Amino acid sequence: MTSPSIEVRNPNGFELCCEPKSVCLTNETLWEVAEAASVPGESLVVALTVPSSCIGKVINAVRYLWRETPCDFKQAAVYSTLDSNLPAPPYIKFL
Protein backbone atom coordinates (compact mmCIF):
# COMPACT_ATOMS: atom_id res chain seq x y z
CA MET A 1 0.00 0.00 0.00
CA THR A 2 1.29 3.44 -0.91
CA SER A 3 1.61 5.89 1.96
CA PRO A 4 -0.29 9.17 1.63
CA SER A 5 1.58 12.25 0.53
CA ILE A 6 0.82 15.61 -1.01
CA GLU A 7 1.90 17.51 -4.08
CA VAL A 8 2.21 21.31 -4.07
CA ARG A 9 1.23 22.42 -7.58
CA ASN A 10 1.38 26.18 -7.14
CA PRO A 11 2.09 28.67 -4.35
CA ASN A 12 -1.42 30.16 -4.16
CA GLY A 13 -4.31 29.63 -1.76
CA PHE A 14 -2.86 30.13 1.73
CA GLU A 15 -3.38 33.23 3.89
CA LEU A 16 -2.17 34.28 7.36
CA CYS A 17 -3.65 36.70 9.88
CA CYS A 18 -1.23 38.44 12.25
CA GLU A 19 -3.83 40.32 14.27
CA PRO A 20 -5.77 39.19 17.36
CA LYS A 21 -8.12 36.28 16.67
CA SER A 22 -11.25 38.35 17.28
CA VAL A 23 -10.12 40.84 14.63
CA CYS A 24 -9.24 38.08 12.14
CA LEU A 25 -12.78 36.74 12.45
CA THR A 26 -14.40 40.03 11.53
CA ASN A 27 -12.03 41.78 9.10
CA GLU A 28 -11.27 40.08 5.78
CA THR A 29 -8.78 42.79 4.79
CA LEU A 30 -6.29 41.71 7.48
CA TRP A 31 -5.55 38.34 5.85
CA GLU A 32 -2.21 38.32 4.01
CA VAL A 33 -1.21 36.00 1.15
CA ALA A 34 1.38 33.39 2.15
CA GLU A 35 3.08 31.53 -0.71
CA ALA A 36 3.31 27.77 -0.33
CA ALA A 37 6.14 25.41 -1.26
CA SER A 38 6.84 21.74 -0.75
CA VAL A 39 9.51 20.73 1.73
CA PRO A 40 12.19 18.42 0.25
CA GLY A 41 12.15 15.03 1.94
CA GLU A 42 8.80 15.65 3.66
CA SER A 43 5.73 14.05 2.07
CA LEU A 44 3.05 15.76 4.19
CA VAL A 45 4.53 19.21 4.91
CA VAL A 46 3.88 22.55 3.23
CA ALA A 47 6.14 25.54 3.99
CA LEU A 48 4.60 29.01 3.93
CA THR A 49 6.43 32.26 3.27
CA VAL A 50 5.53 34.77 5.97
CA PRO A 51 4.48 38.09 4.39
CA SER A 52 6.58 41.13 5.34
CA SER A 53 3.59 42.70 7.09
CA CYS A 54 3.60 39.80 9.58
CA ILE A 55 7.34 39.88 10.39
CA GLY A 56 7.77 40.46 14.12
CA LYS A 57 4.10 39.76 14.84
CA VAL A 58 2.35 36.69 16.19
CA ILE A 59 0.60 34.66 13.50
CA ASN A 60 -2.84 33.94 14.96
CA ALA A 61 -4.53 32.13 12.08
CA VAL A 62 -3.93 30.33 8.80
CA ARG A 63 -6.47 29.45 6.15
CA TYR A 64 -6.47 27.64 2.81
CA LEU A 65 -8.82 28.19 -0.15
CA TRP A 66 -11.09 30.32 2.01
CA ARG A 67 -12.73 32.25 -0.82
CA GLU A 68 -15.90 31.57 -2.79
CA THR A 69 -13.83 31.01 -5.94
CA PRO A 70 -10.30 30.44 -4.60
CA CYS A 71 -8.65 29.16 -7.80
CA ASP A 72 -9.18 28.04 -11.36
CA PHE A 73 -10.35 24.48 -12.04
CA LYS A 74 -7.68 21.95 -10.96
CA GLN A 75 -5.34 24.78 -9.88
CA ALA A 76 -5.48 24.41 -6.10
CA ALA A 77 -2.12 24.48 -4.35
CA VAL A 78 -2.23 21.09 -2.62
CA TYR A 79 -3.30 17.72 -4.06
CA SER A 80 -3.09 14.12 -2.90
CA THR A 81 -0.50 12.03 -4.72
CA LEU A 82 -2.82 9.01 -4.40
CA ASP A 83 -5.44 10.74 -6.59
CA SER A 84 -4.12 13.68 -8.62
CA ASN A 85 -7.68 14.99 -9.07
CA LEU A 86 -8.28 15.27 -5.31
CA PRO A 87 -7.35 18.70 -3.89
CA ALA A 88 -7.00 19.38 -0.19
CA PRO A 89 -10.23 20.87 1.22
CA PRO A 90 -10.59 24.47 2.44
CA TYR A 91 -9.83 25.04 6.11
CA ILE A 92 -9.15 27.69 8.72
CA LYS A 93 -7.07 27.18 11.87
CA PHE A 94 -6.76 29.64 14.74
CA LEU A 95 -3.52 29.21 16.66
C-alpha positions in Angstrom: 0.0 0.0 0.0 1.3 3.4 -0.9 1.6 5.9 2.0 -0.3 9.2 1.6 1.6 12.3 0.5 0.8 15.6 -1.0 1.9 17.5 -4.1 2.2 21.3 -4.1 1.2 22.4 -7.6 1.4 26.2 -7.1 2.1 28.7 -4.3 -1.4 30.2 -4.2 -4.3 29.6 -1.8 -2.9 30.1 1.7 -3.4 33.2 3.9 -2.2 34.3 7.4 -3.6 36.7 9.9 -1.2 38.4 12.3 -3.8 40.3 14.3 -5.8 39.2 17.4 -8.1 36.3 16.7 -11.3 38.3 17.3 -10.1 40.8 14.6 -9.2 38.1 12.1 -12.8 36.7 12.5 -14.4 40.0 11.5 -12.0 41.8 9.1 -11.3 40.1 5.8 -8.8 42.8 4.8 -6.3 41.7 7.5 -5.5 38.3 5.9 -2.2 38.3 4.0 -1.2 36.0 1.1 1.4 33.4 2.1 3.1 31.5 -0.7 3.3 27.8 -0.3 6.1 25.4 -1.3 6.8 21.7 -0.8 9.5 20.7 1.7 12.2 18.4 0.3 12.1 15.0 1.9 8.8 15.6 3.7 5.7 14.0 2.1 3.0 15.8 4.2 4.5 19.2 4.9 3.9 22.6 3.2 6.1 25.5 4.0 4.6 29.0 3.9 6.4 32.3 3.3 5.5 34.8 6.0 4.5 38.1 4.4 6.6 41.1 5.3 3.6 42.7 7.1 3.6 39.8 9.6 7.3 39.9 10.4 7.8 40.5 14.1 4.1 39.8 14.8 2.3 36.7 16.2 0.6 34.7 13.5 -2.8 33.9 15.0 -4.5 32.1 12.1 -3.9 30.3 8.8 -6.5 29.5 6.1 -6.5 27.6 2.8 -8.8 28.2 -0.2 -11.1 30.3 2.0 -12.7 32.2 -0.8 -15.9 31.6 -2.8 -13.8 31.0 -5.9 -10.3 30.4 -4.6 -8.6 29.2 -7.8 -9.2 28.0 -11.4 -10.3 24.5 -12.0 -7.7 22.0 -11.0 -5.3 24.8 -9.9 -5.5 24.4 -6.1 -2.1 24.5 -4.4 -2.2 21.1 -2.6 -3.3 17.7 -4.1 -3.1 14.1 -2.9 -0.5 12.0 -4.7 -2.8 9.0 -4.4 -5.4 10.7 -6.6 -4.1 13.7 -8.6 -7.7 15.0 -9.1 -8.3 15.3 -5.3 -7.3 18.7 -3.9 -7.0 19.4 -0.2 -10.2 20.9 1.2 -10.6 24.5 2.4 -9.8 25.0 6.1 -9.1 27.7 8.7 -7.1 27.2 11.9 -6.8 29.6 14.7 -3.5 29.2 16.7 
